Amino acid sequence: MSNSILVCAKLSKIYFDAEAKIQVLKNINLTVNTGELIAIVGNSGSGKSTLLHLLGGLDKPTSGDVMIAGKNINKLSEKEKCRLRNEYLGFVYQFHHLLPEFTALENVGMPLLIRGVQPDIISEKAAHLLDLVGLKNRITHKMSELSGGERQRVAIARALIADPLCVLADEPTGNLDPHNAEKVLQLFIYLQQSLKTSVIMVTHDLTIANRAERVLMLQEGQLLQ
């Protein structure tokens, strides 16, 4: 059985702006194995976020394929794609997209609530994950009562609640001071080593990137070692 959980082949993305044709990505090939921590670096505007959105099925490529757990996401309906994302992937963004009116516990449990899992099971699992990310004493706090670093850790716990095979993280330390950035990075390393969760992390910070097992550079639309 293949150890690959995410594979993209000849992935390209072209945008058309008025009469201009902008090729952001050119024939990208990438294989992500179980429990692998990969950093993708590149200049601002190089297409890092675009690539992450394509890998997560949040955007459609101009050409090429993305396989997640052996399924070609480009051949799925929107409903099937949503189900696949919910089952196999976790997302962490630079801006955490947490719901301000809900507590940390409720935010973390939201993906399982969407699945229809029983509330007591959700609460137990969400509390465990918040403990894992060092927020055991903050589970009843709303987002306005948490610091930026704490909110980002809530977002990571939310990304993990459905036991994803792979977490896609877009500049997860971009808005954090060095101390909190290190805490977030340690969490990703723990996930990769202890839970065997794969992590693909887009970052502009080479200090953060160099802690990954594999560092890839996106340059002129191509992915380089």
DOZAGU-143115 format. One record per residue (C-alpha): residue in three letters; x, y, z. Coordinates in nm, 4 decimals, always signed. Each point is the difference from the previous one (the first is absolute). Layout:
+------+----------+----------+----------+
! type !       xx !       yy !       zz !
+------+----------+----------+----------+
!  Ala !        X !        Y !        Z !
...
+------+----------+----------+----------+
END
This chain:
+------+----------+----------+----------+
! type !       xx !       yy !       zz !
+------+----------+----------+----------+
!  Met !  +0.0000 !  +0.0000 !  +0.0000 !
!  Ser !  +0.1306 !  +0.3490 !  -0.0910 !
!  Asn !  +0.1296 !  +0.2209 !  +0.2802 !
!  Ser !  -0.1060 !  +0.3107 !  -0.1960 !
!  Ile !  -0.3007 !  +0.1857 !  +0.1354 !
!  Leu !  +0.0059 !  +0.3000 !  -0.2334 !
!  Val !  +0.1352 !  +0.0106 !  -0.3552 !
!  Cys !  -0.0223 !  +0.2698 !  -0.2626 !
!  Ala !  +0.1083 !  -0.0481 !  -0.3603 !
!  Lys !  +0.0650 !  +0.2633 !  -0.2695 !
!  Leu !  -0.1997 !  +0.2567 !  +0.1972 !
!  Ser !  -0.0333 !  +0.3365 !  -0.1733 !
!  Lys !  -0.1988 !  +0.3147 !  +0.0728 !
!  Ile !  -0.0557 !  +0.2869 !  -0.2421 !
!  Tyr !  -0.1867 !  +0.3217 !  +0.0773 !
!  Phe !  -0.1348 !  +0.2290 !  -0.2701 !
!  Asp !  +0.0046 !  +0.3700 !  +0.0847 !
!  Ala !  -0.1590 !  +0.2132 !  -0.2740 !
!  Glu !  +0.2110 !  -0.1080 !  -0.2976 !
!  Ala !  +0.2949 !  -0.1201 !  +0.2078 !
!  Lys !  +0.0677 !  -0.3678 !  +0.0670 !
!  Ile !  +0.1780 !  -0.0652 !  +0.3299 !
!  Gln !  +0.1343 !  -0.3502 !  +0.0596 !
!  Val !  +0.0430 !  -0.0284 !  +0.3763 !
!  Leu !  +0.0854 !  -0.3722 !  +0.0140 !
!  Lys !  +0.1665 !  -0.2122 !  -0.2694 !
!  Asn !  -0.0183 !  -0.3803 !  +0.0013 !
!  Ile !  +0.0449 !  -0.0483 !  +0.3748 !
!  Asn !  +0.0722 !  -0.3559 !  +0.1163 !
!  Leu !  -0.0071 !  -0.0822 !  +0.3715 !
!  Thr !  -0.0353 !  -0.3168 !  +0.2066 !
!  Val !  -0.0732 !  +0.0263 !  +0.3733 !
!  Asn !  +0.0551 !  -0.3104 !  +0.2126 !
!  Thr !  -0.1558 !  -0.0929 !  +0.3326 !
!  Gly !  +0.1441 !  +0.1931 !  +0.2938 !
!  Glu !  +0.2079 !  +0.2361 !  -0.2136 !
!  Leu !  +0.0624 !  +0.3666 !  +0.0903 !
!  Ile !  +0.0542 !  +0.2081 !  -0.3144 !
!  Ala !  +0.0637 !  +0.3743 !  -0.0193 !
!  Ile !  -0.0681 !  +0.1955 !  -0.3191 !
!  Val !  +0.1773 !  +0.3360 !  -0.0276 !
!  Gly !  +0.0057 !  +0.2713 !  -0.2649 !
!  Asn !  -0.0302 !  +0.3716 !  -0.0546 !
!  Ser !  -0.3266 !  +0.1829 !  +0.0597 !
!  Gly !  -0.2242 !  -0.0572 !  -0.3014 !
!  Ser !  +0.1856 !  -0.3130 !  -0.1108 !
!  Gly !  -0.3166 !  -0.2136 !  +0.0239 !
!  Lys !  +0.0546 !  -0.1785 !  +0.3339 !
!  Ser !  -0.3556 !  +0.0568 !  +0.1231 !
!  Thr !  -0.1402 !  -0.0846 !  -0.3437 !
!  Leu !  +0.1828 !  -0.3343 !  +0.0101 !
!  Leu !  -0.1328 !  -0.0745 !  +0.3489 !
!  His !  -0.3561 !  +0.0807 !  -0.1108 !
!  Leu !  +0.0347 !  -0.2363 !  -0.2961 !
!  Leu !  +0.1390 !  -0.2783 !  +0.2198 !
!  Gly !  -0.2953 !  +0.0427 !  +0.2356 !
!  Gly !  -0.2601 !  +0.0087 !  -0.2755 !
!  Leu !  -0.0958 !  +0.3592 !  +0.0863 !
!  Asp !  +0.0799 !  +0.1115 !  -0.3547 !
!  Lys !  +0.0054 !  -0.1762 !  -0.3378 !
!  Pro !  +0.3203 !  -0.0396 !  -0.2026 !
!  Thr !  +0.0181 !  +0.1039 !  -0.3641 !
!  Ser !  +0.1521 !  -0.3426 !  -0.0656 !
!  Gly !  +0.1422 !  -0.2916 !  +0.1953 !
!  Asp !  -0.1277 !  -0.2244 !  +0.2781 !
!  Val !  -0.0063 !  -0.0135 !  +0.3795 !
!  Met !  -0.0435 !  -0.3382 !  +0.1692 !
!  Ile !  -0.0915 !  -0.0192 !  +0.3685 !
!  Ala !  -0.0050 !  -0.3467 !  +0.1558 !
!  Gly !  -0.0101 !  -0.1397 !  -0.3531 !
!  Lys !  -0.2977 !  +0.2112 !  -0.1117 !
!  Asn !  +0.0254 !  +0.2549 !  -0.2808 !
!  Ile !  -0.1652 !  +0.3081 !  +0.1501 !
!  Asn !  -0.0481 !  +0.1634 !  -0.3411 !
!  Lys !  -0.2440 !  -0.2773 !  -0.0929 !
!  Leu !  -0.2179 !  +0.0396 !  +0.3095 !
!  Ser !  -0.3181 !  +0.2034 !  +0.0356 !
!  Glu !  +0.0122 !  +0.3003 !  +0.2368 !
!  Lys !  -0.1869 !  -0.2018 !  +0.2633 !
!  Glu !  +0.2433 !  -0.2921 !  -0.0285 !
!  Lys !  +0.2942 !  +0.2423 !  +0.0079 !
!  Cys !  -0.1292 !  +0.1580 !  +0.3230 !
!  Arg !  -0.0407 !  -0.3438 !  +0.1549 !
!  Leu !  +0.3542 !  -0.0985 !  -0.1016 !
!  Arg !  +0.1454 !  +0.3226 !  +0.1455 !
!  Asn !  -0.1885 !  -0.0503 !  +0.3250 !
!  Glu !  +0.1197 !  -0.3600 !  +0.0273 !
!  Tyr !  +0.3638 !  +0.0199 !  -0.1108 !
!  Leu !  +0.1250 !  +0.3586 !  +0.0293 !
!  Gly !  +0.0479 !  +0.2656 !  +0.2657 !
!  Phe !  +0.0545 !  +0.3676 !  -0.0826 !
!  Val !  +0.1885 !  +0.2675 !  +0.1948 !
!  Tyr !  +0.0094 !  +0.3540 !  -0.1362 !
!  Gln !  +0.2044 !  +0.3100 !  +0.0859 !
!  Phe !  -0.3288 !  +0.1624 !  +0.0996 !
!  His !  -0.1587 !  -0.2729 !  +0.2071 !
!  His !  -0.3665 !  +0.0440 !  -0.1108 !
!  Leu !  -0.1324 !  -0.0937 !  +0.3443 !
!  Leu !  -0.3561 !  +0.0919 !  +0.0958 !
!  Pro !  +0.0140 !  +0.2826 !  +0.2587 !
!  Glu !  -0.3373 !  -0.0747 !  +0.1608 !
!  Phe !  +0.1024 !  -0.3563 !  +0.0923 !
!  Thr !  +0.2381 !  -0.1326 !  +0.2643 !
!  Ala !  +0.3311 !  -0.1714 !  -0.0742 !
!  Leu !  -0.1662 !  -0.3383 !  +0.0655 !
!  Glu !  -0.2892 !  +0.0763 !  -0.2385 !
!  Asn !  +0.2328 !  +0.1281 !  -0.2745 !
!  Val !  +0.2171 !  -0.3112 !  +0.0162 !
!  Gly !  -0.3009 !  -0.2315 !  -0.0107 !
!  Met !  -0.1671 !  +0.1673 !  -0.3010 !
!  Pro !  +0.1252 !  -0.2457 !  -0.2712 !
!  Leu !  -0.1422 !  -0.2972 !  +0.1939 !
!  Leu !  -0.3245 !  +0.1876 !  +0.0659 !
!  Ile !  -0.0351 !  +0.0358 !  -0.3791 !
!  Arg !  +0.0475 !  -0.3788 !  -0.0276 !
!  Gly !  -0.2811 !  -0.0600 !  +0.2485 !
!  Val !  +0.2160 !  -0.1543 !  +0.2738 !
!  Gln !  -0.1581 !  -0.0157 !  +0.3484 !
!  Pro !  +0.0636 !  +0.3175 !  +0.2065 !
!  Asp !  +0.1506 !  -0.1833 !  +0.3012 !
!  Ile !  +0.2543 !  -0.1766 !  -0.2253 !
!  Ile !  +0.0863 !  +0.3327 !  -0.1661 !
!  Ser !  +0.0510 !  +0.1739 !  +0.3362 !
!  Glu !  +0.2257 !  -0.2744 !  +0.1311 !
!  Lys !  +0.2177 !  -0.0053 !  -0.3121 !
!  Ala !  +0.0155 !  +0.3806 !  -0.0307 !
!  Ala !  +0.1027 !  +0.0321 !  +0.3657 !
!  His !  +0.2752 !  -0.2595 !  -0.0514 !
!  Leu !  +0.1376 !  +0.1884 !  -0.3022 !
!  Leu !  -0.0083 !  +0.3348 !  +0.1808 !
!  Asp !  +0.1959 !  -0.1659 !  +0.2802 !
!  Leu !  +0.2453 !  -0.1310 !  -0.2619 !
!  Val !  +0.0610 !  +0.3529 !  -0.1343 !
!  Gly !  +0.0449 !  +0.1401 !  +0.3532 !
!  Leu !  -0.3408 !  +0.1653 !  +0.0412 !
!  Lys !  -0.1554 !  -0.2252 !  +0.2639 !
!  Asn !  -0.1009 !  +0.3004 !  +0.2111 !
!  Arg !  -0.1405 !  +0.2051 !  -0.2878 !
!  Ile !  -0.2686 !  -0.2316 !  -0.1415 !
!  Thr !  -0.2948 !  +0.2200 !  +0.1082 !
!  His !  +0.1604 !  +0.3244 !  -0.1179 !
!  Lys !  -0.1289 !  +0.1821 !  -0.3082 !
!  Met !  +0.2423 !  +0.1156 !  -0.2696 !
!  Ser !  +0.0110 !  +0.3616 !  +0.1244 !
!  Glu !  +0.1396 !  -0.1324 !  +0.3291 !
!  Leu !  +0.2913 !  -0.1824 !  -0.1639 !
!  Ser !  +0.3331 !  +0.1293 !  -0.1297 !
!  Gly !  +0.1034 !  -0.0349 !  -0.3653 !
!  Gly !  +0.2202 !  -0.2984 !  +0.0805 !
!  Glu !  -0.2777 !  -0.1681 !  +0.1963 !
!  Arg !  -0.2492 !  +0.0503 !  -0.2838 !
!  Gln !  +0.2418 !  -0.1569 !  -0.2469 !
!  Arg !  +0.0334 !  -0.3029 !  +0.2282 !
!  Val !  -0.3813 !  -0.0253 !  +0.0159 !
!  Ala !  +0.0026 !  -0.0003 !  -0.3823 !
!  Ile !  +0.2548 !  -0.2837 !  -0.0016 !
!  Ala !  -0.2113 !  -0.2022 !  +0.2444 !
!  Arg !  -0.3018 !  +0.0577 !  -0.2261 !
!  Ala !  +0.2029 !  -0.1235 !  -0.2990 !
!  Leu !  +0.0747 !  -0.3234 !  +0.1889 !
!  Ile !  -0.3439 !  -0.0830 !  +0.1389 !
!  Ala !  -0.0948 !  -0.2256 !  -0.2932 !
!  Asp !  +0.3315 !  -0.1950 !  +0.0083 !
!  Pro !  +0.1183 !  +0.1234 !  -0.3418 !
!  Leu !  +0.2638 !  -0.1801 !  -0.2007 !
!  Cys !  +0.1528 !  +0.3349 !  -0.0943 !
!  Val !  -0.0057 !  +0.3560 !  +0.1344 !
!  Leu !  +0.0402 !  +0.2865 !  -0.2488 !
!  Ala !  +0.1347 !  +0.3087 !  +0.1757 !
!  Asp !  +0.0187 !  +0.3377 !  -0.1760 !
!  Glu !  +0.2487 !  +0.2335 !  +0.1778 !
!  Pro !  -0.1062 !  -0.1410 !  +0.3410 !
!  Thr !  +0.2614 !  +0.2072 !  +0.1863 !
!  Gly !  -0.0279 !  +0.3129 !  -0.2179 !
!  Asn !  -0.1752 !  +0.2160 !  +0.2613 !
!  Leu !  +0.1802 !  -0.1381 !  +0.3063 !
!  Asp !  +0.2977 !  +0.1189 !  +0.2035 !
!  Pro !  +0.3061 !  -0.2331 !  +0.0048 !
!  His !  -0.1019 !  -0.1637 !  +0.3313 !
!  Asn !  -0.3495 !  -0.0953 !  -0.1211 !
!  Ala !  +0.1304 !  -0.0906 !  -0.3456 !
!  Glu !  +0.2328 !  -0.2520 !  +0.1652 !
!  Lys !  -0.2906 !  -0.1463 !  +0.2008 !
!  Val !  -0.2036 !  -0.0490 !  -0.3179 !
!  Leu !  +0.2960 !  -0.1584 !  -0.1783 !
!  Gln !  +0.0572 !  -0.2402 !  +0.2904 !
!  Leu !  -0.3647 !  -0.1021 !  -0.0297 !
!  Phe !  +0.0420 !  -0.0872 !  -0.3667 !
!  Ile !  +0.3150 !  -0.1986 !  +0.0762 !
!  Tyr !  -0.1888 !  -0.1874 !  +0.2747 !
!  Leu !  -0.2854 !  -0.0785 !  -0.2410 !
!  Gln !  +0.2375 !  -0.1296 !  -0.2602 !
!  Gln !  +0.2086 !  -0.2116 !  +0.2372 !
!  Ser !  -0.2608 !  -0.1261 !  +0.2475 !
!  Leu !  -0.3295 !  -0.0080 !  -0.1897 !
!  Lys !  +0.1519 !  -0.0682 !  -0.3453 !
!  Thr !  -0.2002 !  +0.2890 !  -0.1447 !
!  Ser !  +0.1514 !  +0.1456 !  -0.3158 !
!  Val !  +0.0454 !  +0.3776 !  -0.0013 !
!  Ile !  +0.0481 !  +0.2251 !  -0.3033 !
!  Met !  +0.0940 !  +0.3437 !  +0.1242 !
!  Val !  +0.0289 !  +0.3104 !  -0.2166 !
!  Thr !  +0.2286 !  +0.2582 !  +0.1605 !
!  His !  +0.2164 !  +0.2980 !  -0.0914 !
!  Asp !  +0.2131 !  -0.0592 !  +0.3123 !
!  Leu !  +0.3103 !  -0.2026 !  -0.0885 !
!  Thr !  +0.0797 !  -0.0588 !  +0.3694 !
!  Ile !  -0.3362 !  -0.1771 !  +0.0363 !
!  Ala !  +0.0294 !  -0.1755 !  -0.3380 !
!  Asn !  +0.3412 !  -0.1478 !  +0.0736 !
!  Arg !  -0.1438 !  -0.1996 !  +0.2897 !
!  Ala !  -0.2081 !  -0.2049 !  -0.2453 !
!  Glu !  +0.1158 !  -0.3329 !  -0.1420 !
!  Arg !  -0.0320 !  +0.1284 !  -0.3546 !
!  Val !  +0.0215 !  +0.3595 !  -0.1195 !
!  Leu !  -0.1327 !  +0.0822 !  -0.3473 !
!  Met !  +0.0261 !  +0.3369 !  -0.1744 !
!  Leu !  -0.2666 !  +0.1358 !  -0.2311 !
!  Gln !  +0.1760 !  +0.2102 !  -0.2618 !
!  Glu !  -0.1345 !  +0.1186 !  -0.3365 !
!  Gly !  -0.2912 !  -0.2398 !  +0.0343 !
!  Gln !  +0.2109 !  -0.3070 !  +0.0604 !
!  Leu !  +0.0710 !  -0.2002 !  +0.3152 !
!  Leu !  +0.3705 !  -0.0507 !  +0.0679 !
!  Gln !  +0.1898 !  -0.1980 !  +0.2647 !
+------+----------+----------+----------+
END
